[in-house]
Amino acid sequence: MKRNKLFRLISTVFTLALIGASLPMGQVSAAVPVVTLNPAFGKIGTQVAVSGEHFSNNEQYDLYVSNLNLNLEANIPETASFEYFSVVNTGNTGAFSGKLIDIPGILTDGETERLVNPYESLYVYVTIENNDRFIVKGKAEFRVTGDIDVTLTPTQGNVGQELTIEGEGFWPGENLQILFAGIDITQDYIDGEPKAASSGAAAGTFNVVVPVPVTSQGEKEVKVIGKNSGVEVTRTFTVRPKITLSPSEGGADTQIIVRGTGFAQNADIYFGNAFIVRAQATSGTFMEAITIPAGTAPGTYVIKAEDGVRPTTINASASFEVKVYLDPAITLTPQGETVGSIIDISGAEFENSKSITLTINDQPITPDSSITSTSTGTFSGSFVIPELPAGTYTLKASSSTNITATATFTVTHEAALSANSGKAGDQVTVSGTGFRANTSVSVTFDGTTVNPDGAKTDANGSFSFSITVPVVAEGTYNVEITVGTARVTKAFTTDMEMNITPATGKAGTEVAITASGFAPNSSAIIYFGDAVLGTKNTDADGNLAYTFTAPAKAEGTYPVKVEVSGISTIKDFTLSAEANFTPVSGNVGDDVSIIGTGFGSSKPLTVTWDGDNIGGTGLTTTAEGTFNITFKVPAVKGGSYTISVSDGTVTKTQTFEVDQNTPPVPQPISPALFSKLNGDVTFDWNPVSYEIMAVTYELQLARDASFTTPVISKTGLTADQYALTEAEKLEKAGEDNPYFWRVRAVDEAGNASAWTSAAEFYYGSGWPSWLTWVLIGLGVVVLGILAFWIGRRIAYYSY
């Protein structure tokens, strides 16, 4: 009896266990535990308050520190170096707070002790013990630094003043961010991104110099942030108001510019105790023009700017000196009197330390270098005489509106030729300066007038025009330039000259020779290298014009000589081979024609495409060294290629741009989207029409739409369909596990079209996973009922 009851109990427990195992387990979601450190960085020995939340209620945990970065639910390895601290207990809310620990300098627990690096991350772990193993339930990162310190030098000052920021204790080599009053000045004010020193005794230190940015008056927060260590150090810099004056001295009625920075808002400007104007400030900065009151006696005066709301606490001042000046004087020392000559100038009894400006007849001029008076009011400098007509001029030197002095200097004429030798027919520029303004200019060459009609000087007494060297015998002649009563004579020497056009070309090129400066009506012999081309007489002016055809010779440079009465002149002519490539861009399969001249006579030719022979054999030049070859662009990808044609001596190349082309995208036919298949599977698509070159197809089959790991990948398919082989037969997966297929076209050059969209289909029968669980559950219930019935039958027969 007892055995039967025991059997029934065991059967019932077994049945319930099976039913429980067949049912899906419920998932319990909970917030991930959070551990907070305060502070989260610092040097070894820093005391840190550890807090946590979202842990299990009323549970006991252990605190560990290690250099290992472990995931939640991981075991702390027995081989790890770590430091055990204490136990923490959570309350009814699953939280704890304020547990104090000191960051250790050595991790003593584990198989080996380990010293803590001054610049690394440690991890504070909240763990729970399970079978002598400690499982990580929560963690937080603590970044170990050196002795962190940041100093500002100075700690107060004005806008634009240099501010030195120095720091130490940061992670070596880490990038730093610097904020001034919340504004990131790292890039705007510093050349390059600041970094902590990465090695050596100064590792983790930095030193940068920045100008104090434009801002209003008062204490401003300067924050330095370590981008890797997370260190944030805040210091205070006090911005003080300041004004500057430009100029800072002058006479009564002088207008000056008052500039202010570091104010709070609008500022009232005073000259001494007299209110002048209220300046409108933006970001604490203003600029205002004021005038020194008329009749102000010489002396030093205070110009003050006071904040419109807090004048007694926010104000700044500067001094302005009102001066009376002595009678100034200047001296000029000309080094010449023509345009372009230098005149030295010296002055005395000017305003002290002032910039000196110069004018000629009240027109400003620029000295050779800026001139500034000394502390005793003297100065020296120089200037170049500008383009001016002949005459006397007044130079004025000024250090201010009322402090000026004058002196006079004289400008005389000068003329020049752009060349002092040449040949008949040459163009020579005649120029002059310092003559009378708007006056006719006459130029004669050996007594013959050669100036253009209407030639005259301009308003500055200058002129410039070209003359043509007349036909004269070889020798030296006078060129006379006359303007009014002024006359200048220049010498000009004529000689012979030869020109050859063109100077380069292929065999058969028509070449023209022109020469001048020879004896008139004399026989000239023309040579090409050592061979005589022909003879021809010079004309009555000693000129020669001769045309010849470049002979068929090897590519190279040959002298062409003209000789008259034993006197000769030579010019070089360069024979060159030529090859014309047509076209220089196109598609695969296009015809390319190469027409060549000037190559070797009856020589074999080699044609290559990027180094590969494409012309075949039997190509040769004609007896005249010409050829005409046509070939088709080979099957290559789009890009630049080099075509070369060579007879073994002469080589010509051309870059050919092959257009980038890709085949059209095939259109998939079957399996159709979301179709359900059984048995043999054939993939079918429409063939693409691509006239440029032949194409093949690539087919991919995968279990995911991104084709991360294709089940089947076929390349080089020539047909527009593919039937899976017996070895490639698909696994039946049903609607819960679809297949995806796609296809693309690839041409002979390897250019591929885009893939077709992933087409989803299903293979084999199946049912949803939830139905499987239902059937399993029903089976377990049936087994339980059967076991219970058998138990009752056994119990009945046992009585």
C-alpha positions in Angstrom: 0.0 0.0 0.0 2.7 2.4 1.0 4.7 1.4 -2.1 1.6 2.2 -4.3 1.2 5.6 -2.7 4.9 6.3 -3.1 4.7 5.3 -6.8 1.7 7.5 -7.4 3.5 10.5 -5.7 6.6 9.9 -7.8 4.5 9.6 -11.0 2.6 12.9 -10.2 5.9 14.8 -9.5 7.4 13.4 -12.7 4.3 14.4 -14.7 4.3 17.9 -13.3 8.0 18.2 -14.0 7.5 17.3 -17.6 4.6 19.7 -18.0 6.7 22.4 -16.4 9.6 21.7 -18.7 7.4 21.8 -21.8 6.1 25.3 -21.0 8.1 28.3 -22.2 10.1 29.9 -19.4 9.0 33.5 -18.4 11.6 36.1 -18.8 12.2 38.5 -16.0 13.5 41.9 -17.0 15.3 44.1 -14.5 17.3 47.3 -14.7 21.1 46.8 -15.1 22.9 47.5 -11.8 24.7 50.8 -11.8 27.9 51.6 -9.7 28.9 55.2 -9.2 32.3 56.4 -8.0 33.0 59.8 -6.5 35.5 60.9 -7.6 36.0 58.7 -10.8 39.7 59.7 -11.2 42.7 60.5 -9.1 46.1 59.4 -7.9 46.9 56.2 -6.0 45.5 56.5 -2.4 42.5 58.6 -3.4 39.5 58.0 -1.2 36.5 57.1 -3.3 32.9 56.8 -2.3 31.2 53.8 -3.9 27.4 53.8 -4.5 25.1 51.4 -6.3 21.6 50.9 -7.3 19.3 48.4 -9.1 20.9 45.5 -7.2 18.9 42.7 -5.5 17.0 43.9 -2.4 18.5 43.1 1.1 21.5 41.3 -0.4 25.2 41.1 0.7 27.8 41.9 -1.9 31.6 42.0 -1.9 33.7 44.9 -3.2 36.8 44.2 -5.3 39.3 46.4 -7.4 41.2 44.9 -10.4 42.9 46.1 -13.5 41.0 43.5 -15.6 38.0 44.8 -17.5 35.3 42.1 -17.0 31.8 41.9 -18.2 28.8 41.6 -15.9 28.0 38.0 -14.7 31.7 37.1 -15.4 33.7 35.3 -12.6 36.7 37.1 -11.3 39.5 34.7 -12.4 41.7 33.0 -9.8 44.7 34.2 -11.8 43.5 37.9 -11.7 45.4 40.5 -9.7 42.8 42.2 -7.4 42.2 43.8 -4.1 39.4 42.8 -1.8 37.9 45.7 0.3 34.7 44.9 2.2 31.1 43.8 2.3 28.2 46.0 1.3 24.5 45.4 2.0 21.6 46.6 -0.1 18.4 47.7 1.5 14.8 47.3 0.4 15.4 49.4 -2.7 18.4 47.3 -3.9 20.8 50.2 -3.4 23.8 51.2 -1.2 25.8 54.4 -0.9 28.9 56.0 0.5 31.1 53.0 0.9 34.6 54.4 1.2 37.6 52.7 -0.3 41.2 53.9 -0.9 42.6 53.3 -4.4 45.4 50.8 -3.8 48.9 51.1 -5.1 49.3 47.3 -5.3 46.8 44.5 -6.0 47.7 41.8 -3.5 45.1 39.1 -4.1 45.2 36.4 -6.8 48.1 34.3 -7.8 50.5 37.2 -8.2 50.8 40.7 -6.8 50.6 43.6 -9.2 51.7 47.2 -8.9 49.1 49.8 -10.1 50.3 51.9 -13.0 50.0 55.7 -12.2 48.2 56.1 -15.6 45.7 53.3 -16.2 42.1 52.3 -15.5 41.1 50.2 -12.5 37.7 48.6 -12.2 35.6 48.6 -9.0 33.5 45.4 -8.9 30.4 44.6 -6.9 30.3 40.8 -6.7 28.4 38.0 -5.1 29.9 34.7 -4.0 28.7 31.5 -5.5 30.4 28.2 -4.9 33.7 29.9 -3.9 33.5 32.0 -7.1 32.9 35.7 -7.2 30.4 36.8 -9.9 30.5 40.4 -11.2 27.1 42.0 -10.7 28.1 45.7 -11.1 31.2 47.6 -12.0 32.6 51.2 -12.5 35.8 52.5 -14.0 38.3 54.6 -12.0 41.1 56.3 -14.0 44.4 56.5 -12.1 46.3 59.7 -12.6 49.4 61.4 -11.2 49.2 64.4 -8.8 46.8 66.5 -10.8 47.3 70.2 -10.7 46.6 73.1 -13.1 48.0 76.6 -12.7 47.2 79.9 -14.5 49.9 82.6 -14.9 48.7 85.2 -14.3 45.4 84.7 -12.5 44.0 88.0 -13.6 44.5 90.4 -16.6 43.1 91.9 -19.7 41.5 90.7 -22.9 44.2 89.7 -25.4 46.8 89.3 -22.7 48.9 86.1 -22.9 47.7 83.5 -20.4 50.0 80.5 -19.6 48.1 77.3 -18.6 50.3 74.6 -17.1 49.2 71.2 -15.8 50.5 67.9 -14.5 49.1 64.5 -13.5 47.2 63.9 -16.8 47.5 60.7 -18.8 50.7 60.7 -20.9 50.0 61.7 -24.5 46.3 62.3 -24.1 44.5 65.1 -25.9 43.3 68.0 -23.8 40.3 70.4 -24.2 40.5 73.9 -22.8 37.4 75.9 -22.0 37.4 79.6 -21.1 34.1 80.8 -19.7 32.4 77.8 -21.3 34.0 78.6 -24.7 36.2 75.9 -26.3 39.4 77.7 -27.1 41.4 74.5 -27.9 41.4 75.1 -31.7 40.6 78.8 -31.9 43.5 80.1 -29.9 46.1 77.3 -29.9 48.2 76.2 -32.8 47.3 72.5 -32.9 45.5 70.4 -30.3 47.3 70.4 -26.9 48.5 67.1 -25.6 50.0 65.9 -22.3 53.7 65.0 -22.6 53.9 61.3 -23.5 57.2 60.2 -22.1 60.2 61.1 -19.9 60.2 62.9 -16.5 57.6 65.4 -17.8 55.0 62.7 -18.8 51.5 63.8 -18.2 52.4 67.6 -18.1 51.4 70.3 -20.5 52.1 74.0 -21.1 50.1 76.2 -23.5 49.9 79.9 -24.0 46.6 81.5 -25.1 45.4 85.0 -25.5 42.5 85.9 -23.1 39.5 85.8 -25.4 37.0 88.7 -25.8 34.7 88.6 -22.9 33.1 90.8 -20.2 34.6 91.8 -16.9 34.7 89.5 -13.9 35.8 86.0 -12.8 35.8 83.4 -15.6 36.1 79.7 -15.2 39.0 78.1 -17.0 38.5 74.3 -17.3 41.1 71.7 -18.6 39.6 68.3 -19.6 41.7 65.2 -20.3 40.0 63.5 -23.2 41.2 60.0 -22.2 41.5 60.2 -18.5 38.3 62.1 -18.0 40.1 64.5 -15.6 38.4 67.9 -15.2 40.2 70.7 -13.4 38.7 74.1 -13.0 40.5 77.4 -12.2 39.4 81.0 -12.1 40.8 83.9 -14.1 39.6 87.4 -13.4 39.1 89.6 -16.5 39.9 93.3 -15.7 38.8 96.3 -17.7 41.4 98.1 -19.8 41.5 101.0 -22.3 44.0 101.9 -24.9 44.5 105.2 -26.8 45.5 105.7 -30.4 47.4 108.0 -30.6 48.5 108.5 -27.0 49.9 112.0 -27.5 49.2 115.0 -29.7 48.0 118.6 -29.7 44.7 120.1 -28.9 41.9 119.1 -31.4 43.7 115.7 -32.0 41.2 112.9 -32.6 42.0 109.7 -30.8 40.4 106.2 -30.7 39.6 104.9 -27.3 39.3 101.1 -27.2 38.0 99.2 -24.2 37.9 95.5 -23.2 36.8 93.6 -20.1 33.8 95.9 -19.2 30.4 94.7 -18.1 28.3 96.8 -20.4 28.2 100.4 -21.8 31.0 102.7 -20.6 31.1 106.5 -19.9 34.3 108.2 -21.2 35.8 111.2 -19.4 38.6 113.5 -20.3 39.9 114.5 -16.9 36.7 115.1 -15.0 34.7 116.2 -18.1 32.2 113.7 -19.5 32.7 113.1 -23.3 30.5 110.3 -24.5 28.8 107.0 -23.6 30.3 104.1 -25.6 28.2 101.1 -26.6 29.9 97.9 -25.5 29.5 94.4 -27.0 30.8 91.4 -25.0 32.5 94.0 -22.8 34.3 95.6 -25.7 33.9 99.0 -27.3 35.7 101.4 -29.6 34.9 105.2 -29.6 36.5 108.2 -31.3 36.9 111.4 -29.2 38.6 114.7 -29.8 40.9 116.5 -27.4 39.1 119.7 -26.4 40.3 122.8 -28.2 42.5 125.1 -26.1 43.8 122.3 -23.8 47.1 123.3 -22.3 50.2 121.1 -22.8 50.5 118.4 -20.1 49.5 114.8 -19.3 45.7 114.1 -18.9 43.8 111.1 -17.7 41.2 109.6 -20.0 38.9 107.3 -18.1 36.1 104.8 -19.0 33.6 103.9 -16.3 30.9 101.2 -16.4 27.5 102.7 -16.8 26.1 100.8 -13.9 29.1 100.0 -11.6 31.5 103.0 -12.3 33.3 102.7 -9.0 34.2 99.0 -9.4 34.5 98.6 -13.1 36.7 101.3 -14.7 40.0 101.8 -16.4 42.2 104.8 -17.4 45.1 105.8 -19.7 47.2 108.9 -20.0 47.3 111.3 -23.0 50.0 113.8 -23.4 49.1 117.2 -25.0 52.2 118.7 -26.6 53.4 121.9 -28.2 55.8 121.4 -31.2 58.8 123.2 -32.4 59.4 124.6 -35.9 60.4 121.6 -38.0 62.9 121.6 -41.0 64.1 119.1 -43.6 67.2 118.8 -45.9 67.3 117.0 -49.3 70.4 115.4 -50.8 69.8 114.3 -54.4 71.8 111.4 -55.8 70.5 112.3 -59.2 67.8 114.4 -60.8 66.3 111.9 -63.2 63.1 109.8 -62.6 64.1 106.8 -60.5 67.0 108.5 -58.8 67.2 108.4 -55.0 67.0 111.5 -52.8 68.0 111.3 -49.1 66.0 113.3 -46.6 66.7 114.3 -43.0 64.6 116.3 -40.6 64.7 117.9 -37.1 62.3 119.4 -34.5 59.4 117.1 -35.4 57.2 115.3 -32.9 59.0 112.6 -31.0 58.7 109.0 -32.1 56.1 109.7 -34.8 55.6 108.2 -38.3 56.7 110.7 -41.0 54.6 111.0 -44.2 55.9 112.5 -47.5 54.1 114.4 -50.3 55.3 116.0 -53.6 53.2 119.0 -54.6 50.7 117.6 -52.0 50.5 114.2 -53.7 51.5 111.3 -51.3 54.6 109.2 -52.1 56.0 106.1 -50.4 59.6 106.3 -49.0 62.0 103.4 -49.6 61.2 102.3 -46.0 58.9 103.7 -43.3 60.3 106.7 -41.6 59.8 107.4 -37.8 61.2 110.3 -35.8 63.4 109.6 -32.9 62.8 110.5 -29.2 64.4 113.9 -29.9 62.3 114.6 -33.0 64.9 113.9 -35.7 64.6 111.5 -38.6 66.3 110.3 -41.8 65.2 108.3 -44.9 65.1 108.3 -48.7 62.6 108.2 -51.6 62.7 107.5 -55.3 61.8 110.4 -57.7 58.5 109.3 -59.3 57.5 110.0 -62.9 57.3 113.8 -63.2 57.8 116.3 -66.0 61.0 118.3 -66.0 60.9 121.1 -63.4 61.3 122.0 -59.7 59.1 120.4 -57.1 58.2 120.9 -53.4 58.6 117.9 -51.0 56.7 118.2 -47.7 57.4 116.0 -44.6 54.7 115.7 -41.9 54.4 114.0 -38.5 50.9 115.4 -38.0 48.5 117.9 -39.5 50.2 120.9 -38.0 53.8 119.7 -37.9 55.3 120.0 -41.5 58.4 121.2 -43.3 59.2 121.6 -47.0 62.2 121.6 -49.4 62.6 121.6 -53.2 64.3 119.4 -55.8 64.7 119.4 -59.6 63.8 116.7 -62.2 65.7 116.5 -65.5 65.2 114.4 -68.7 66.6 111.0 -69.6 66.0 108.7 -72.6 66.9 105.0 -73.3 66.7 102.3 -76.0 65.6 98.7 -75.1 68.5 97.4 -77.2 71.7 98.9 -78.5 72.2 96.4 -81.4 70.0 94.4 -83.8 69.1 94.0 -87.5 67.1 95.8 -90.0 63.4 95.4 -89.3 63.9 94.9 -85.5 61.4 96.6 -83.2 63.2 98.7 -80.5 61.5 100.5 -77.7 62.4 104.1 -77.2 61.5 105.5 -73.7 62.0 108.7 -71.8 61.2 110.4 -68.5 61.6 113.9 -67.1 60.8 115.8 -70.4 58.2 118.5 -70.8 54.7 117.3 -70.5 52.4 116.8 -73.5 55.2 117.6 -76.0 55.9 116.1 -79.4 58.7 113.5 -79.6 61.0 113.1 -82.6 63.3 110.1 -83.2 65.8 109.8 -86.1 68.0 106.8 -87.1 71.0 108.0 -89.0 69.1 111.1 -89.9 65.9 109.2 -91.0 62.8 109.9 -88.9 61.5 106.6 -87.4 59.1 107.7 -84.7 55.3 107.0 -85.1 53.0 109.8 -86.1 51.7 111.8 -83.2 54.3 110.6 -80.7 54.4 112.8 -77.6 55.1 112.8 -73.9 52.3 112.2 -71.4 51.2 114.4 -68.5 54.2 113.2 -66.4 56.7 114.0 -69.2 57.2 110.3 -70.0 56.9 108.4 -73.3 57.5 104.9 -74.6 57.0 103.5 -78.1 58.6 101.2 -80.7 60.6 102.1 -83.7 61.6 99.8 -86.7 65.4 99.6 -87.4 65.7 100.8 -91.1 67.6 99.0 -93.8 71.2 100.0 -93.5 74.5 98.4 -94.0 76.2 96.6 -91.0 77.6 99.3 -88.7 77.0 101.7 -85.8 74.5 104.6 -86.1 73.3 107.5 -84.0 69.7 107.5 -82.7 68.6 111.0 -81.7 65.6 111.7 -79.4 64.3 115.3 -79.4 61.6 116.7 -77.1 61.2 120.5 -77.4 64.7 121.9 -76.8 65.9 118.7 -75.0 68.0 116.2 -77.1 69.5 112.8 -76.2 71.7 110.8 -78.6 72.1 107.0 -78.4 74.3 104.6 -80.4 72.8 101.5 -82.2 74.8 98.7 -84.0 73.3 96.7 -86.8 74.2 93.1 -87.6 72.9 90.1 -89.6 70.3 87.6 -88.3 68.7 84.3 -89.4 65.3 82.8 -88.5 64.1 79.3 -89.4 60.4 78.4 -89.3 59.5 76.0 -88.0 62.6 74.9 -86.1 61.3 71.3 -85.7 59.3 69.0 -87.9 59.1 65.6 -89.6 60.6 64.7 -92.9 58.7 66.5 -95.7 58.0 69.5 -93.6 58.2 72.8 -95.5 60.8 75.0 -93.8 61.2 78.8 -94.4 64.5 80.6 -93.9 64.7 84.4 -93.5 68.0 86.2 -93.0 69.1 89.8 -93.0 72.2 91.8 -92.5 74.1 90.2 -95.4 75.8 91.9 -98.4 73.2 93.1 -100.9 72.7 91.3 -104.2 75.1 88.5 -103.3 74.9 84.7 -103.8 73.9 82.7 -100.7 74.6 79.0 -100.3 72.1 77.1 -98.0 73.3 73.8 -96.3 71.3 71.1 -94.3 73.9 69.3 -92.3 76.8 68.7 -94.8 74.5 68.6 -97.8 73.9 71.7 -100.0 70.2 72.4 -100.4 70.5 75.2 -103.0 71.6 78.8 -103.7 69.8 82.1 -103.9 70.8 85.8 -104.1 70.1 88.3 -101.4 68.1 91.3 -102.3 69.2 94.9 -102.5 68.8 95.3 -98.7 70.9 92.2 -97.8 67.8 90.1 -97.0 67.2 86.5 -98.0 64.1 84.3 -98.0 64.4 80.6 -98.9 62.1 77.6 -98.6 63.0 73.9 -98.5 61.5 70.6 -97.7 63.0 68.7 -94.7 64.8 65.7 -96.1 64.2 62.1 -95.1 66.8 61.6 -92.4 66.9 59.9 -89.0 65.3 61.6 -86.1 67.8 64.2 -84.7 69.0 67.8 -84.8 70.8 69.2 -87.9 72.5 72.5 -88.6 71.0 74.7 -91.3 73.6 77.2 -92.6 73.4 80.3 -94.8 76.7 81.5 -96.2 77.3 84.7 -98.1 80.8 85.7 -99.3 82.5 83.5 -96.6 80.3 84.9 -93.8 77.7 82.5 -92.4 75.0 82.1 -89.7 73.5 78.9 -88.5 70.2 77.7 -87.0 69.3 74.2 -85.9 66.5 72.2 -87.3 65.2 69.1 -85.4 63.8 66.2 -87.4 61.2 64.3 -85.4 59.1 61.2 -85.9 55.3 61.7 -85.5 52.4 59.4 -84.6 48.8 60.5 -84.5 46.4 58.4 -82.4 42.7 58.7 -83.2 40.6 58.7 -81.0 42.3 59.1 -77.6 39.2 57.9 -75.6 36.3 55.5 -76.1 34.8 52.2 -75.3 36.0 48.6 -75.4 35.8 47.4 -79.0 36.2 50.8 -80.6 38.6 51.2 -83.5 41.9 53.1 -82.8 43.9 54.4 -85.7 47.7 55.2 -85.6 49.2 57.1 -88.5 53.0 57.6 -88.3 55.6 59.5 -90.2 59.4 60.0 -89.8 60.1 56.5 -88.5 62.8 54.2 -89.9 62.5 53.0 -93.5 60.9 49.6 -94.0 61.3 48.7 -90.3 59.2 46.3 -88.3 56.7 47.9 -85.9 55.5 46.8 -82.4 52.2 48.1 -81.0 51.5 47.6 -77.3 48.6 48.3 -75.0 49.9 48.9 -71.5 53.0 46.8 -72.4 51.0 43.9 -74.0 51.6 43.3 -77.8 48.2 43.9 -79.6 49.4 44.6 -83.1 50.4 41.1 -84.0 53.3 40.4 -86.4 54.2 41.6 -89.9 53.7 45.3 -89.2 56.3 47.5 -91.0 56.9 51.0 -92.0 56.9 52.0 -95.7 60.1 53.0 -97.5 59.3 56.6 -96.6 59.0 55.6 -92.9 55.2 56.0 -92.7 52.5 53.6 -91.6 48.7 53.4 -90.9 47.5 50.9 -88.3 44.0 50.2 -86.9 43.2 47.9 -84.0 40.3 47.6 -81.5 40.3 48.6 -77.8 40.7 45.3 -75.9 38.4 44.2 -73.1 39.7 46.2 -70.1 38.2 48.1 -67.2 37.6 51.9 -67.5 40.6 54.0 -66.9 43.9 55.3 -68.4 46.1 53.1 -70.6 49.3 53.7 -72.5 49.4 52.8 -76.3 53.0 52.5 -77.7 54.2 52.2 -81.2 57.9 51.6 -81.9 60.3 50.7 -84.8 63.0 49.7 -82.3 64.6 53.1 -82.4 61.8 55.6 -82.3 58.9 55.1 -79.9 55.8 57.2 -79.6 53.1 56.8 -76.8 49.6 58.0 -76.2 47.4 57.8 -73.2 44.0 56.4 -74.0 41.0 56.8 -71.7 38.6 53.8 -71.7 35.2 54.9 -70.6 33.8 53.3 -67.5 30.9 51.0 -68.4 29.1 48.4 -66.3 26.5 45.9 -67.6 22.8 46.4 -66.9 21.3 44.7 -63.8 19.6 41.4 -64.7 15.9 41.0 -64.0 15.1 38.0 -61.7 12.3 35.7 -62.9 12.1 32.8 -60.5 11.9 31.7 -57.8 9.5 34.6 -57.4 9.4 36.7 -54.2 7.8 34.8 -51.3 7.2 31.7 -53.4 7.1 28.2 -51.7 9.1 25.5 -53.4 9.7 21.8 -53.1 11.8 19.4 -55.1 14.4 20.6 -57.7 15.1 24.4 -57.7 16.1 26.3 -60.8 17.1 30.0 -60.7 16.0 32.0 -63.8 16.6 35.6 -64.9 16.3 37.7 -68.0 19.6 37.9 -70.0 21.1 41.4 -70.2 21.7 43.3 -73.5 25.3 44.7 -73.4 26.8 45.5 -76.8 30.2 46.5 -75.5 31.5 43.0 -74.6 30.3 39.6 -73.5 29.0 39.0 -70.0 28.7 36.2 -67.5 26.6 36.0 -64.4 27.2 35.6 -60.6 24.6 33.9 -58.5 24.4 33.9 -54.7 22.0 32.0 -52.3 22.0 32.8 -48.6 19.9 32.3 -45.4 20.0 36.1 -44.6 19.0 39.1 -46.7 22.5 40.6 -46.3 24.2 37.5 -47.7 26.8 37.5 -44.9 27.6 33.9 -45.5 26.2 32.6 -48.8 25.0 29.0 -49.0 25.8 28.9 -52.7 28.0 31.3 -54.7 28.4 30.7 -58.5 30.5 32.8 -60.9 31.2 32.7 -64.6 27.7 31.5 -65.5 27.1 31.9 -69.2 23.4 30.9 -69.3 20.5 33.0 -67.9 19.5 30.2 -65.5 21.0 27.8 -63.0 19.6 24.5 -61.7 20.9 23.3 -58.3 22.8 20.0 -58.5 22.0 17.0 -56.2 25.0 18.0 -54.1 23.5 21.5 -53.7 20.0 20.4 -52.8 18.5 22.8 -50.3 17.6 21.9 -46.7 13.8 22.1 -46.1 13.2 24.9 -43.7 9.7 26.1 -44.2 8.3 29.6 -43.8 10.1 30.3 -40.5 13.5 30.1 -42.3 13.4 31.6 -45.8 16.1 31.6 -48.4 17.3 34.7 -50.3 18.8 34.8 -53.8 20.3 37.5 -56.0 22.2 37.7 -59.3 24.4 40.2 -61.2 26.1 40.5 -64.6 29.9 40.8 -65.0 31.6 41.8 -68.3 34.9 40.4 -69.7 36.9 43.3 -68.1 35.5 42.4 -64.7 33.0 45.3 -64.5 30.0 44.2 -62.5 26.5 45.5 -62.4 24.7 46.0 -59.2 23.1 43.0 -57.5 19.4 42.4 -57.9 17.4 42.9 -54.8 17.4 40.0 -52.4 14.5 37.7 -53.4 13.0 35.8 -50.5 11.4 32.3 -51.0 10.6 29.2 -48.9 11.7 25.6 -49.4 10.0 22.5 -47.8 6.9 22.2 -45.5 6.9 23.2 -41.8 4.9 24.7 -39.1 5.4 27.5 -36.7 7.7 26.9 -33.6 4.8 27.6 -31.2 2.9 24.6 -32.6 5.9 22.4 -31.8 5.7 23.5 -28.2 2.0 22.9 -28.1 2.4 19.4 -29.4 5.2 18.6 -26.9 3.0 19.9 -24.1 0.1 17.8 -25.2 2.3 14.7 -25.4 3.6 15.3 -21.9 0.0 15.6 -20.6 -1.0 12.4 -22.3 2.0 10.6 -20.9 1.1 11.9 -17.4 -2.5 10.7 -17.7 -1.3 7.3 -18.9 1.2 7.0 -16.1 -1.5 7.9 -13.5 -4.0 5.3 -15.0 -1.3 2.6 -15.0 -0.6 3.4 -11.3 -4.2 3.1 -10.4 -4.5 -0.3 -12.1 -1.5 -1.6 -10.4 -2.8 -0.4 -7.0 -6.2 -2.1 -7.7 -4.7 -5.4 -8.5 -2.4 -5.2 -5.4 -5.4 -5.4 -3.0 
